[in-house]
Amino acid sequence: MLRSCLIVLLGFISAPALSPKLLAAGQAKYFVLVVWDGMRPDFVSAELTPTLHALRESGVWFANHHSVYPTSTEVNGTVLATGVFPRRNGVTANKEYRREIDPLKQFGTESLSAVRRGDELTSGKYLRVPTVAELVRANGGETAVAGAKPVALLQDRLPRPDASGSLVWFTAGNR
């Protein structure tokens, strides 16, 4: 059975630091990152997934990409979100024990309560480095993150009012 987690990071880029040549040439307007947790590369074909295949053909495909840690969704998702390894970004497992967040038990590193408590305790540094979405926003751009699992929250975890131009959507599913 294919277990999948779709994380889509849509960056409405106006951040010169991310792609100066394309922006200067007027060619870069949007950045889209699509991640499928557990989807084999050979499933992306014109027959099985025509829209995803077309997107791949017109964009960038990481043919030799490998996860940082096999079967660690939150660890790999945080690496993709930040661009740095777990030792530097602060998420080293799907479940962790940190006495200051929950003194009685381990918690899911992607859970909203853990993220909010961690940011509260560290002045917004639950993740030790900024994410791509946060960098885009800091440079005047807008982002939208959508995911099938709460790990999508780690892409851009800042609380925001309903009227914010940058959004995060995820569904917890049946876990």
C-alpha positions, 0 to 999 in steps of 0.5 A: 500500500502506498503511504503518501504525504504531499507537501507543496510549498508554493512561494510567490517569490519576490525575494532577489536572494533566491533566484537573481538571474531568473528574476532579473530576466523576468522569468521567475514568478513562482516556486513550487516544491512537491514532496511525496513521502513514500512515492516511488520515482517510477510511479511518476509517468504519463500513464499513472500520474499525468499532471505530476509527470507534466510538472516534472517535465517542465520543472526540476527533477531530483533523479538521485534524491535520497531521504536524510533518514529512512522513514523519518517523515518529520526529520526529512520534512524539516531538512527540506524546509530548512536546507540543513541537516538535523543537527543544525535545524533541531529536529532529530526524530519523528518523536522526541522527549524534551522535558521543557515541552512535555515533562511526562512523555515524548511528543510528535515533533510536527504537532501544533502544540509542541511547535507552539510551545517550542517557539514560545520557549525559544523566542521563535526558534523551535527550528533553529534556522529559518525555512525557505517559506520564512525566507521568502516571506522575510524578503517580501514574498508570499507563500502557501503550504499544503500537506496531507500530514502535520509535517507541513506545519514545519515548512512555515509554522508562524501563527498568522491572522486569517487575513495573512497573505501566506497560508499553511494548510494540512490535514491530520488524517487518520494517524 
